[in-house]
Amino acid sequence: MNRENFVAFVEKTIEEVIELAEEKAHRKLTRKLAFQWLGKGKPRITENIVDQIVDRIFVDEEHIYPCVDIGVGDVYDDGTLLIVGSVAGYAPRPFGENWTGREGPFVHIVGHPFLARMVGKQTNWSTEECIFGYNTPDVKNLPRPPGR
């Protein structure tokens, strides 16, 4: 997959994870976004989000990091959605199906802080303490390996 197509794929993925969050929250959400890679010392960004994601996981047409958790992690008081991402430690490889059966590297997630806010609870998560919980809704639909 070339870079231009991967940019479009990332844009589509961001819309898909927002739609997943809308489904879980039972409400329409804004498309005003911020982004942050999970982990200590990672800054939150509000501009060129797609480019930041592409720059981190697209090496070249034959080398893309194959497993990236991404989704709505939280929502600010003004409605801005915080999209979060985490790149697993696998070596880059050609674009293909990931472990969830989804095409491409992205594993869609929904952050616990976001879900808590949707039911009126405040959260105090901290990337400095590296504490962030999330659900991977796709996992429940996967077939179980034999013997489990």
Secondary structure, DSSP 8 states (H G I E B T S, - for coil): --HHHHHHHHHHHHHHHHHHHHHHHTS-----EEEEESSTT--EE-SSHHHHHHHHHEEETTEE-S-EEEEEEEE-TTS-EEEEEEE-S---B-S-B-TTS-BSSEEEEEEHHHHHHHTT-----BTTTTB--EE-GGGGGS---TT-
